[in-house]
Amino acid sequence: MRILAIDYGEKRIGLAVSDPLGITAQPYATLQKDGTELNKLLDIIKEKEVTKIIIGLPINMNGTKGESAARVESFVEFLKTKITLEIEFVDERLSTKEVTDRLIEFDMSREKRRQNVDKLAATLILETYLNKNEIYRS
């Protein structure tokens, strides 16, 4: 059961994948939103034999959905017209900020952070999902 996690941003889409058993999460890629991202995403889903998609839903701190969440939900509705895989939302509140803060702690340059933050945020989203569901598998 290979799971793909998506961190859907305004300019980029971060991706992370699980191992084939659905136990660990690894950063995979960052796609630029340049008009080719959907085809690239569909190719990755096929290539990696993805069976489920997890997508971060940016919920506001007060629990409401804002403009970013609406963009993600709209993307998911569009994606559902292209694939039949199960898609599940995970609260990604502050995931990108948490990853950015960690990268700053490691003294990573701004350019390196920009190149890595999205796929690392997707990895954090996937780790959150896997950890939550590990409780139910035990």
N, CA, C and O atoms as a GROMACS GRO file, in nm:
protein
  552
    1MET      N    1   0.085  -0.118   0.000
    1MET     CA    2   0.000   0.000   0.000
    1MET      C    3   0.090   0.124   0.000
    1MET      O    4   0.136   0.166   0.106
    2ARG      N    5   0.113   0.180  -0.114
    2ARG     CA    6   0.196   0.300  -0.123
    2ARG      C    7   0.106   0.424  -0.118
    2ARG      O    8   0.009   0.435  -0.192
    3ILE      N    9   0.141   0.514  -0.028
    3ILE     CA   10   0.063   0.636  -0.006
    3ILE      C   11   0.143   0.756  -0.055
    3ILE      O   12   0.264   0.765  -0.032
    4LEU      N   13   0.075   0.846  -0.123
    4LEU     CA   14   0.135   0.972  -0.169
    4LEU      C   15   0.075   1.085  -0.086
    4LEU      O   16  -0.047   1.095  -0.074
    5ALA      N   17   0.161   1.169  -0.030
    5ALA     CA   18   0.114   1.287   0.042
    5ALA      C   19   0.143   1.410  -0.042
    5ALA      O   20   0.246   1.420  -0.109
    6ILE      N   21   0.049   1.504  -0.036
    6ILE     CA   22   0.059   1.626  -0.115
    6ILE      C   23   0.049   1.747  -0.024
    6ILE      O   24  -0.044   1.758   0.057
    7ASP      N   25   0.144   1.838  -0.037
    7ASP     CA   26   0.136   1.970   0.025
    7ASP      C   27   0.110   2.067  -0.091
    7ASP      O   28   0.202   2.103  -0.165
    8TYR      N   29  -0.016   2.109  -0.105
    8TYR     CA   30  -0.058   2.189  -0.220
    8TYR      C   31  -0.047   2.336  -0.185
    8TYR      O   32  -0.125   2.388  -0.105
    9GLY      N   33   0.051   2.404  -0.245
    9GLY     CA   34   0.072   2.545  -0.217
    9GLY      C   35   0.033   2.633  -0.335
    9GLY      O   36  -0.013   2.585  -0.438
   10GLU      N   37   0.053   2.762  -0.317
   10GLU     CA   38   0.018   2.858  -0.423
   10GLU      C   39   0.110   2.846  -0.544
   10GLU      O   40   0.064   2.857  -0.658
   11LYS      N   41   0.239   2.823  -0.521
   11LYS     CA   42   0.336   2.820  -0.631
   11LYS      C   43   0.393   2.681  -0.658
   11LYS      O   44   0.435   2.651  -0.770
   12ARG      N   45   0.393   2.597  -0.555
   12ARG     CA   46   0.455   2.466  -0.567
   12ARG      C   47   0.370   2.359  -0.499
   12ARG      O   48   0.285   2.388  -0.415
   13ILE      N   49   0.395   2.234  -0.539
   13ILE     CA   50   0.327   2.118  -0.480
   13ILE      C   51   0.436   2.025  -0.428
   13ILE      O   52   0.516   1.972  -0.504
   14GLY      N   53   0.437   2.006  -0.297
   14GLY     CA   54   0.533   1.915  -0.236
   14GLY      C   55   0.476   1.775  -0.231
   14GLY      O   56   0.357   1.755  -0.203
   15LEU      N   57   0.562   1.676  -0.258
   15LEU     CA   58   0.518   1.537  -0.259
   15LEU      C   59   0.608   1.452  -0.170
   15LEU      O   60   0.729   1.473  -0.163
   16ALA      N   61   0.546   1.357  -0.102
   16ALA     CA   62   0.618   1.257  -0.025
   16ALA      C   63   0.549   1.124  -0.050
   16ALA      O   64   0.429   1.119  -0.076
   17VAL      N   65   0.626   1.016  -0.041
   17VAL     CA   66   0.569   0.882  -0.061
   17VAL      C   67   0.605   0.793   0.057
   17VAL      O   68   0.707   0.811   0.123
   18SER      N   69   0.517   0.696   0.080
   18SER     CA   70   0.547   0.596   0.181
   18SER      C   71   0.624   0.482   0.115
   18SER      O   72   0.632   0.472  -0.007
   19ASP      N   73   0.681   0.398   0.198
   19ASP     CA   74   0.738   0.274   0.147
   19ASP      C   75   0.621   0.184   0.102
   19ASP      O   76   0.506   0.216   0.132
   20PRO      N   77   0.648   0.074   0.032
   20PRO     CA   78   0.538  -0.009  -0.017
   20PRO      C   79   0.446  -0.066   0.092
   20PRO      O   80   0.331  -0.099   0.064
   21LEU      N   81   0.496  -0.076   0.214
   21LEU     CA   82   0.413  -0.128   0.323
   21LEU      C   83   0.333  -0.018   0.393
   21LEU      O   84   0.249  -0.047   0.479
   22GLY      N   85   0.358   0.107   0.358
   22GLY     CA   86   0.285   0.217   0.420
   22GLY      C   87   0.328   0.243   0.563
   22GLY      O   88   0.245   0.277   0.648
   23ILE      N   89   0.458   0.226   0.590
   23ILE     CA   90   0.508   0.243   0.727
   23ILE      C   91   0.590   0.370   0.743
   23ILE      O   92   0.575   0.441   0.842
   24THR      N   93   0.678   0.400   0.646
   24THR     CA   94   0.765   0.517   0.657
   24THR      C   95   0.735   0.617   0.546
   24THR      O   96   0.678   0.583   0.443
   25ALA      N   97   0.776   0.741   0.569
   25ALA     CA   98   0.754   0.850   0.473
   25ALA      C   99   0.888   0.904   0.426
   25ALA      O  100   0.980   0.924   0.506
   26GLN      N  101   0.899   0.929   0.295
   26GLN     CA  102   1.020   0.988   0.240
   26GLN      C  103   0.981   1.106   0.151
   26GLN      O  104   0.883   1.099   0.077
   27PRO      N  105   1.059   1.215   0.158
   27PRO     CA  106   1.036   1.326   0.064
   27PRO      C  107   1.056   1.274  -0.077
   27PRO      O  108   1.144   1.191  -0.101
   28TYR      N  109   0.974   1.322  -0.171
   28TYR     CA  110   0.987   1.271  -0.308
   28TYR      C  111   1.022   1.380  -0.409
   28TYR      O  112   1.124   1.372  -0.476
   29ALA      N  113   0.937   1.482  -0.420
   29ALA     CA  114   0.960   1.583  -0.523
   29ALA      C  115   0.883   1.710  -0.491
   29ALA      O  116   0.792   1.711  -0.409
   30THR      N  117   0.924   1.817  -0.558
   30THR     CA  118   0.849   1.943  -0.556
   30THR      C  119   0.816   1.976  -0.700
   30THR      O  120   0.904   1.986  -0.785
   31LEU      N  121   0.687   1.993  -0.728
   31LEU     CA  122   0.641   2.029  -0.862
   31LEU      C  123   0.611   2.178  -0.866
   31LEU      O  124   0.544   2.231  -0.778
   32GLN      N  125   0.659   2.244  -0.968
   32GLN     CA  126   0.625   2.385  -0.989
   32GLN      C  127   0.486   2.391  -1.050
   32GLN      O  128   0.452   2.309  -1.136
   33LYS      N  129   0.406   2.486  -1.007
   33LYS     CA  130   0.273   2.503  -1.066
   33LYS      C  131   0.290   2.588  -1.192
   33LYS      O  132   0.279   2.711  -1.189
   34ASP      N  133   0.317   2.518  -1.303
   34ASP     CA  134   0.348   2.585  -1.429
   34ASP      C  135   0.260   2.536  -1.544
   34ASP      O  136   0.289   2.562  -1.661
   35GLY      N  137   0.153   2.466  -1.511
   35GLY     CA  138   0.065   2.412  -1.614
   35GLY      C  139   0.093   2.267  -1.649
   35GLY      O  140   0.010   2.202  -1.712
   36THR      N  141   0.209   2.216  -1.608
   36THR     CA  142   0.243   2.075  -1.635
   36THR      C  143   0.229   1.988  -1.511
   36THR      O  144   0.248   1.866  -1.518
   37GLU      N  145   0.196   2.050  -1.398
   37GLU     CA  146   0.199   1.978  -1.271
   37GLU      C  147   0.100   1.861  -1.264
   37GLU      O  148   0.131   1.758  -1.204
   38LEU      N  149  -0.017   1.876  -1.323
   38LEU     CA  150  -0.116   1.767  -1.315
   38LEU      C  151  -0.066   1.643  -1.389
   38LEU      O  152  -0.075   1.532  -1.336
   39ASN      N  153  -0.014   1.661  -1.509
   39ASN     CA  154   0.038   1.546  -1.583
   39ASN      C  155   0.155   1.481  -1.510
   39ASN      O  156   0.166   1.359  -1.506
   40LYS      N  157   0.241   1.563  -1.452
   40LYS     CA  158   0.354   1.509  -1.375
   40LYS      C  159   0.304   1.431  -1.255
   40LYS      O  160   0.354   1.323  -1.224
   41LEU      N  161   0.204   1.486  -1.186
   41LEU     CA  162   0.147   1.420  -1.070
   41LEU      C  163   0.085   1.286  -1.109
   41LEU      O  164   0.106   1.186  -1.041
   42LEU      N  165   0.009   1.284  -1.217
   42LEU     CA  166  -0.054   1.160  -1.263
   42LEU      C  167   0.052   1.057  -1.302
   42LEU      O  168   0.034   0.938  -1.277
   43ASP      N  169   0.162   1.102  -1.362
   43ASP     CA  170   0.272   1.010  -1.396
   43ASP      C  171   0.334   0.951  -1.270
   43ASP      O  172   0.364   0.831  -1.266
   44ILE      N  173   0.353   1.033  -1.168
   44ILE     CA  174   0.412   0.986  -1.042
   44ILE      C  175   0.319   0.885  -0.976
   44ILE      O  176   0.364   0.783  -0.925
   45ILE      N  177   0.190   0.913  -0.976
   45ILE     CA  178   0.093   0.821  -0.916
   45ILE      C  179   0.102   0.684  -0.982
   45ILE      O  180   0.099   0.581  -0.915
   46LYS      N  181   0.114   0.684  -1.113
   46LYS     CA  182   0.124   0.558  -1.188
   46LYS      C  183   0.259   0.491  -1.163
   46LYS      O  184   0.266   0.371  -1.134
   47GLU      N  185   0.366   0.569  -1.174
   47GLU     CA  186   0.502   0.515  -1.159
   47GLU      C  187   0.523   0.454  -1.021
   47GLU      O  188   0.583   0.347  -1.009
   48LYS      N  189   0.475   0.520  -0.918
   48LYS     CA  190   0.495   0.474  -0.781
   48LYS      C  191   0.388   0.375  -0.735
   48LYS      O  192   0.392   0.325  -0.623
   49GLU      N  193   0.291   0.346  -0.823
   49GLU     CA  194   0.183   0.254  -0.791
   49GLU      C  195   0.112   0.294  -0.662
   49GLU      O  196   0.092   0.214  -0.571
   50VAL      N  197   0.075   0.421  -0.657
   50VAL     CA  198   0.008   0.479  -0.540
   50VAL      C  199  -0.131   0.418  -0.526
   50VAL      O  200  -0.204   0.403  -0.624
   51THR      N  201  -0.168   0.385  -0.402
   51THR     CA  202  -0.300   0.329  -0.376
   51THR      C  203  -0.390   0.425  -0.297
   51THR      O  204  -0.511   0.404  -0.288
   52LYS      N  205  -0.330   0.528  -0.240
   52LYS     CA  206  -0.406   0.625  -0.161
   52LYS      C  207  -0.332   0.757  -0.161
   52LYS      O  208  -0.210   0.761  -0.167
   53ILE      N  209  -0.409   0.866  -0.154
   53ILE     CA  210  -0.349   1.000  -0.149
   53ILE      C  211  -0.393   1.070  -0.022
   53ILE      O  212  -0.510   1.068   0.016
   54ILE      N  213  -0.296   1.131   0.043
   54ILE     CA  214  -0.321   1.214   0.161
   54ILE      C  215  -0.285   1.356   0.121
   54ILE      O  216  -0.178   1.380   0.064
   55ILE      N  217  -0.373   1.449   0.150
   55ILE     CA  218  -0.344   1.588   0.113
   55ILE      C  219  -0.364   1.677   0.235
   55ILE      O  220  -0.464   1.666   0.306
   56GLY      N  221  -0.268   1.764   0.256
   56GLY     CA  222  -0.276   1.856   0.370
   56GLY      C  223  -0.384   1.961   0.347
   56GLY      O  224  -0.392   2.023   0.241
   57LEU      N  225  -0.468   1.979   0.448
   57LEU     CA  226  -0.572   2.081   0.444
   57LEU      C  227  -0.534   2.190   0.543
   57LEU      O  228  -0.532   2.166   0.664
   58PRO      N  229  -0.503   2.310   0.493
   58PRO     CA  230  -0.458   2.418   0.582
   58PRO      C  231  -0.575   2.482   0.658
   58PRO      O  232  -0.639   2.575   0.609
   59ILE      N  233  -0.599   2.430   0.775
   59ILE     CA  234  -0.706   2.481   0.862
   59ILE      C  235  -0.650   2.599   0.941
   59ILE      O  236  -0.535   2.596   0.986
   60ASN      N  237  -0.730   2.704   0.958
   60ASN     CA  238  -0.689   2.818   1.039
   60ASN      C  239  -0.675   2.777   1.185
   60ASN      O  240  -0.730   2.675   1.227
   61MET      N  241  -0.601   2.855   1.262
   61MET     CA  242  -0.578   2.824   1.403
   61MET      C  243  -0.708   2.816   1.482
   61MET      O  244  -0.715   2.746   1.583
   62ASN      N  245  -0.811   2.889   1.439
   62ASN     CA  246  -0.940   2.886   1.510
   62ASN      C  247  -1.030   2.773   1.460
   62ASN      O  248  -1.146   2.764   1.500
   63GLY      N  249  -0.976   2.686   1.372
   63GLY     CA  250  -1.052   2.571   1.325
   63GLY      C  251  -1.136   2.594   1.201
   63GLY      O  252  -1.202   2.503   1.153
   64THR      N  253  -1.134   2.716   1.147
   64THR     CA  254  -1.213   2.744   1.027
   64THR      C  255  -1.130   2.720   0.902
   64THR      O  256  -1.007   2.710   0.907
   65LYS      N  257  -1.200   2.710   0.790
   65LYS     CA  258  -1.133   2.694   0.661
   65LYS      C  259  -1.126   2.829   0.592
   65LYS      O  260  -1.225   2.901   0.584
   66GLY      N  261  -1.009   2.863   0.544
   66GLY     CA  262  -0.990   2.990   0.475
   66GLY      C  263  -0.972   2.970   0.326
   66GLY      O  264  -1.008   2.866   0.270
   67GLU      N  265  -0.915   3.071   0.263
   67GLU     CA  266  -0.892   3.072   0.119
   67GLU      C  267  -0.800   2.958   0.074
   67GLU      O  268  -0.825   2.895  -0.029
   68SER      N  269  -0.696   2.932   0.150
   68SER     CA  270  -0.602   2.824   0.114
   68SER      C  271  -0.671   2.688   0.117
   68SER      O  272  -0.649   2.606   0.029
   69ALA      N  273  -0.753   2.665   0.218
   69ALA     CA  274  -0.826   2.538   0.228
   69ALA      C  275  -0.922   2.523   0.110
   69ALA      O  276  -0.937   2.413   0.056
   70ALA      N  277  -0.986   2.632   0.071
   70ALA     CA  278  -1.078   2.627  -0.043
   70ALA      C  279  -1.003   2.591  -0.171
   70ALA      O  280  -1.055   2.517  -0.255
   71ARG      N  281  -0.880   2.643  -0.188
   71ARG     CA  282  -0.798   2.609  -0.305
   71ARG      C  283  -0.765   2.460  -0.307
   71ARG      O  284  -0.771   2.395  -0.411
   72VAL      N  285  -0.729   2.408  -0.190
   72VAL     CA  286  -0.695   2.266  -0.180
   72VAL      C  287  -0.817   2.180  -0.212
   72VAL      O  288  -0.808   2.084  -0.288
   73GLU      N  289  -0.932   2.216  -0.155
   73GLU     CA  290  -1.054   2.138  -0.180
   73GLU      C  291  -1.092   2.143  -0.328
   73GLU      O  292  -1.138   2.043  -0.384
   74SER      N  293  -1.074   2.256  -0.390
   74SER     CA  294  -1.104   2.269  -0.533
   74SER      C  295  -1.010   2.181  -0.616
   74SER      O  296  -1.053   2.115  -0.710
   75PHE      N  297  -0.882   2.179  -0.579
   75PHE     CA  298  -0.785   2.094  -0.647
   75PHE      C  299  -0.823   1.947  -0.632
   75PHE      O  300  -0.815   1.870  -0.728
   76VAL      N  301  -0.864   1.907  -0.513
   76VAL     CA  302  -0.902   1.767  -0.489
   76VAL      C  303  -1.024   1.730  -0.572
   76VAL      O  304  -1.028   1.620  -0.629
   77GLU      N  305  -1.121   1.818  -0.580
   77GLU     CA  306  -1.239   1.789  -0.663
   77GLU      C  307  -1.198   1.769  -0.809
   77GLU      O  308  -1.249   1.680  -0.876
   78PHE      N  309  -1.107   1.851  -0.857
   78PHE     CA  310  -1.057   1.837  -0.994
   78PHE      C  311  -0.979   1.706  -1.009
   78PHE      O  312  -0.997   1.634  -1.107
   79LEU      N  313  -0.894   1.675  -0.911
   79LEU     CA  314  -0.814   1.553  -0.916
   79LEU      C  315  -0.904   1.429  -0.919
   79LEU      O  316  -0.871   1.331  -0.986
   80LYS      N  317  -1.014   1.434  -0.848
   80LYS     CA  318  -1.108   1.320  -0.846
   80LYS      C  319  -1.169   1.294  -0.982
   80LYS      O  320  -1.219   1.184  -1.007
   81THR      N  321  -1.167   1.392  -1.071
   81THR     CA  322  -1.218   1.368  -1.207
   81THR      C  323  -1.114   1.295  -1.293
   81THR      O  324  -1.146   1.247  -1.402
   82LYS      N  325  -0.991   1.286  -1.244
   82LYS     CA  326  -0.882   1.224  -1.320
   82LYS      C  327  -0.841   1.087  -1.266
   82LYS      O  328  -0.788   1.005  -1.340
   83ILE      N  329  -0.866   1.062  -1.137
   83ILE     CA  330  -0.826   0.936  -1.075
   83ILE      C  331  -0.940   0.882  -0.989
   83ILE      O  332  -1.033   0.954  -0.954
   84THR      N  333  -0.929   0.754  -0.955
   84THR     CA  334  -1.032   0.692  -0.870
   84THR      C  335  -0.978   0.652  -0.734
   84THR      O  336  -1.046   0.582  -0.658
   85LEU      N  337  -0.858   0.693  -0.701
   85LEU     CA  338  -0.798   0.658  -0.573
   85LEU      C  339  -0.868   0.730  -0.458
   85LEU      O  340  -0.927   0.837  -0.476
   86GLU      N  341  -0.862   0.668  -0.341
   86GLU     CA  342  -0.913   0.733  -0.221
   86GLU      C  343  -0.823   0.852  -0.188
   86GLU      O  344  -0.700   0.842  -0.193
   87ILE      N  345  -0.885   0.964  -0.156
   87ILE     CA  346  -0.811   1.085  -0.118
   87ILE      C  347  -0.861   1.126   0.019
   87ILE      O  348  -0.982   1.141   0.041
   88GLU      N  349  -0.768   1.145   0.112
   88GLU     CA  350  -0.804   1.181   0.249
   88GLU      C  351  -0.732   1.309   0.289
   88GLU      O  352  -0.614   1.328   0.258
   89PHE      N  353  -0.803   1.396   0.358
   89PHE     CA  354  -0.744   1.520   0.407
   89PHE      C  355  -0.679   1.496   0.544
   89PHE      O  356  -0.728   1.416   0.624
   90VAL      N  357  -0.569   1.567   0.568
   90VAL     CA  358  -0.504   1.568   0.699
   90VAL      C  359  -0.483   1.715   0.736
   90VAL      O  360  -0.438   1.795   0.654
   91ASP      N  361  -0.516   1.749   0.859
   91ASP     CA  362  -0.494   1.886   0.907
   91ASP      C  363  -0.345   1.915   0.900
   91ASP      O  364  -0.264   1.848   0.965
   92GLU      N  365  -0.308   2.014   0.822
   92GLU     CA  366  -0.166   2.047   0.805
   92GLU      C  367  -0.131   2.180   0.870
   92GLU      O  368  -0.033   2.244   0.834
   93ARG      N  369  -0.212   2.219   0.965
   93ARG     CA  370  -0.190   2.346   1.034
   93ARG      C  371  -0.043   2.363   1.072
   93ARG      O  372   0.011   2.283   1.148
   94LEU      N  373   0.020   2.464   1.020
   94LEU     CA  374   0.157   2.503   1.052
   94LEU      C  375   0.265   2.405   1.005
   94LEU      O  376   0.380   2.417   1.048
   95SER      N  377   0.232   2.309   0.918
   95SER     CA  378   0.335   2.212   0.875
   95SER      C  379   0.450   2.281   0.802
   95SER      O  380   0.566   2.252   0.828
   96THR      N  381   0.419   2.372   0.710
   96THR     CA  382   0.524   2.441   0.635
   96THR      C  383   0.607   2.528   0.728
   96THR      O  384   0.729   2.534   0.715
   97LYS      N  385   0.542   2.595   0.823
   97LYS     CA  386   0.616   2.678   0.919
   97LYS      C  387   0.707   2.592   1.005
   97LYS      O  388   0.822   2.629   1.031
   98GLU      N  389   0.656   2.478   1.050
   98GLU     CA  390   0.737   2.389   1.134
   98GLU      C  391   0.860   2.341   1.058
   98GLU      O  392   0.971   2.341   1.113
   99VAL      N  393   0.843   2.302   0.934
   99VAL     CA  394   0.956   2.257   0.853
   99VAL      C  395   1.054   2.371   0.829
   99VAL      O  396   1.174   2.353   0.841
  100THR      N  397   1.003   2.489   0.795
  100THR     CA  398   1.089   2.605   0.772
  100THR      C  399   1.171   2.637   0.896
  100THR      O  400   1.291   2.663   0.887
  101ASP      N  401   1.107   2.636   1.012
  101ASP     CA  402   1.178   2.662   1.138
  101ASP      C  403   1.290   2.560   1.160
  101ASP      O  404   1.399   2.597   1.203
  102ARG      N  405   1.262   2.433   1.132
  102ARG     CA  406   1.364   2.330   1.149
  102ARG      C  407   1.482   2.354   1.054
  102ARG      O  408   1.598   2.339   1.093
  103LEU      N  409   1.452   2.391   0.930
  103LEU     CA  410   1.559   2.414   0.833
  103LEU      C  411   1.644   2.535   0.870
  103LEU      O  412   1.765   2.535   0.848
  104ILE      N  413   1.581   2.637   0.927
  104ILE     CA  414   1.656   2.754   0.975
  104ILE      C  415   1.748   2.712   1.089
  104ILE      O  416   1.862   2.757   1.096
  105GLU      N  417   1.697   2.626   1.180
  105GLU     CA  418   1.780   2.577   1.291
  105GLU      C  419   1.904   2.505   1.239
  105GLU      O  420   2.011   2.512   1.300
  106PHE      N  421   1.890   2.436   1.125
  106PHE     CA  422   2.003   2.365   1.066
  106PHE      C  423   2.089   2.456   0.979
  106PHE      O  424   2.178   2.409   0.909
  107ASP      N  425   2.060   2.586   0.985
  107ASP     CA  426   2.138   2.687   0.913
  107ASP      C  427   2.138   2.665   0.762
  107ASP      O  428   2.238   2.687   0.694
  108MET      N  429   2.024   2.621   0.710
  108MET     CA  430   2.011   2.600   0.566
  108MET      C  431   1.984   2.734   0.498
  108MET      O  432   1.907   2.816   0.548
  109SER      N  433   2.047   2.755   0.385
  109SER     CA  434   2.030   2.881   0.313
  109SER      C  435   1.885   2.898   0.266
  109SER      O  436   1.811   2.800   0.252
  110ARG      N  437   1.848   3.021   0.243
  110ARG     CA  438   1.711   3.052   0.197
  110ARG      C  439   1.678   2.977   0.068
  110ARG      O  440   1.568   2.924   0.054
  111GLU      N  441   1.772   2.971  -0.026
  111GLU     CA  442   1.749   2.902  -0.154
  111GLU      C  443   1.728   2.753  -0.132
  111GLU      O  444   1.638   2.694  -0.191
  112LYS      N  445   1.810   2.691  -0.047
  112LYS     CA  446   1.795   2.548  -0.017
  112LYS      C  447   1.662   2.522   0.053
  112LYS      O  448   1.595   2.422   0.027
  113ARG      N  449   1.624   2.613   0.143
  113ARG     CA  450   1.494   2.598   0.212
  113ARG      C  451   1.382   2.601   0.110
  113ARG      O  452   1.291   2.518   0.115
  114ARG      N  453   1.388   2.696   0.017
  114ARG     CA  454   1.283   2.710  -0.084
  114ARG      C  455   1.273   2.582  -0.168
  114ARG      O  456   1.164   2.540  -0.205
  115GLN      N  457   1.387   2.522  -0.199
  115GLN     CA  458   1.389   2.402  -0.281
  115GLN      C  459   1.334   2.279  -0.208
  115GLN      O  460   1.285   2.186  -0.272
  116ASN      N  461   1.342   2.279  -0.076
  116ASN     CA  462   1.308   2.158   0.000
  116ASN      C  463   1.184   2.167   0.086
  116ASN      O  464   1.128   2.063   0.124
  117VAL      N  465   1.139   2.286   0.120
  117VAL     CA  466   1.034   2.300   0.221
  117VAL      C  467   0.904   2.230   0.182
  117VAL      O  468   0.838   2.172   0.268
  118ASP      N  469   0.866   2.233   0.056
  118ASP     CA  470   0.737   2.177   0.017
  118ASP      C  471   0.735   2.025   0.027
  118ASP      O  472   0.639   1.967   0.079
  119LYS      N  473   0.839   1.959  -0.022
  119LYS     CA  474   0.841   1.812  -0.012
  119LYS      C  475   0.861   1.767   0.132
  119LYS      O  476   0.815   1.660   0.171
  120LEU      N  477   0.931   1.848   0.212
  120LEU     CA  478   0.946   1.814   0.353
  120LEU      C  479   0.816   1.836   0.430
  120LEU      O  480   0.785   1.761   0.522
  121ALA      N  481   0.740   1.938   0.392
  121ALA     CA  482   0.608   1.958   0.452
  121ALA      C  483   0.517   1.840   0.416
  121ALA      O  484   0.440   1.794   0.501
  122ALA      N  485   0.524   1.793   0.292
  122ALA     CA  486   0.446   1.675   0.252
  122ALA      C  487   0.488   1.553   0.333
  122ALA      O  488   0.404   1.471   0.370
  123THR      N  489   0.617   1.541   0.361
  123THR     CA  490   0.667   1.431   0.443
  123THR      C  491   0.610   1.438   0.584
  123THR      O  492   0.570   1.337   0.640
  124LEU      N  493   0.606   1.558   0.641
  124LEU     CA  494   0.549   1.577   0.774
  124LEU      C  495   0.400   1.541   0.774
  124LEU      O  496   0.351   1.478   0.868
  125ILE      N  497   0.328   1.580   0.669
  125ILE     CA  498   0.186   1.546   0.657
  125ILE      C  499   0.169   1.394   0.652
  125ILE      O  500   0.082   1.339   0.719
  126LEU      N  501   0.253   1.328   0.573
  126LEU     CA  502   0.244   1.182   0.562
  126LEU      C  503   0.282   1.114   0.693
  126LEU      O  504   0.218   1.018   0.734
  127GLU      N  505   0.386   1.163   0.760
  127GLU     CA  506   0.424   1.106   0.890
  127GLU      C  507   0.310   1.120   0.990
  127GLU      O  508   0.283   1.027   1.066
  128THR      N  509   0.244   1.235   0.990
  128THR     CA  510   0.130   1.257   1.080
  128THR      C  511   0.022   1.153   1.052
  128THR      O  512  -0.030   1.091   1.145
  129TYR      N  513  -0.010   1.133   0.927
  129TYR     CA  514  -0.112   1.035   0.888
  129TYR      C  515  -0.069   0.894   0.929
  129TYR      O  516  -0.148   0.820   0.990
  130LEU      N  517   0.053   0.855   0.896
  130LEU     CA  518   0.100   0.720   0.927
  130LEU      C  519   0.103   0.695   1.077
  130LEU      O  520   0.063   0.588   1.123
  131ASN      N  521   0.150   0.793   1.154
  131ASN     CA  522   0.154   0.777   1.300
  131ASN      C  523   0.014   0.763   1.358
  131ASN      O  524  -0.008   0.681   1.447
  132LYS      N  525  -0.079   0.842   1.309
  132LYS     CA  526  -0.217   0.835   1.358
  132LYS      C  527  -0.277   0.698   1.327
  132LYS      O  528  -0.347   0.640   1.410
  133ASN      N  529  -0.251   0.648   1.209
  133ASN     CA  530  -0.310   0.521   1.167
  133ASN      C  531  -0.236   0.400   1.220
  133ASN      O  532  -0.290   0.289   1.220
  134GLU      N  533  -0.112   0.418   1.266
  134GLU     CA  534  -0.038   0.308   1.327
  134GLU      C  535  -0.107   0.262   1.455
  134GLU      O  536  -0.106   0.144   1.488
  135ILE      N  537  -0.166   0.356   1.526
  135ILE     CA  538  -0.238   0.325   1.649
  135ILE      C  539  -0.350   0.225   1.619
  135ILE      O  540  -0.374   0.133   1.697
  136TYR      N  541  -0.417   0.245   1.507
  136TYR     CA  542  -0.529   0.158   1.472
  136TYR      C  543  -0.483   0.023   1.418
  136TYR      O  544  -0.557  -0.075   1.423
  137ARG      N  545  -0.359   0.016   1.364
  137ARG     CA  546  -0.306  -0.110   1.312
  137ARG      C  547  -0.252  -0.198   1.423
  137ARG      O  548  -0.246  -0.320   1.408
  138SER      N  549  -0.213  -0.137   1.535
  138SER     CA  550  -0.150  -0.213   1.644
  138SER      C  551  -0.248  -0.301   1.716
  138SER      O  552  -0.211  -0.371   1.810
   0.00000   0.00000   0.00000
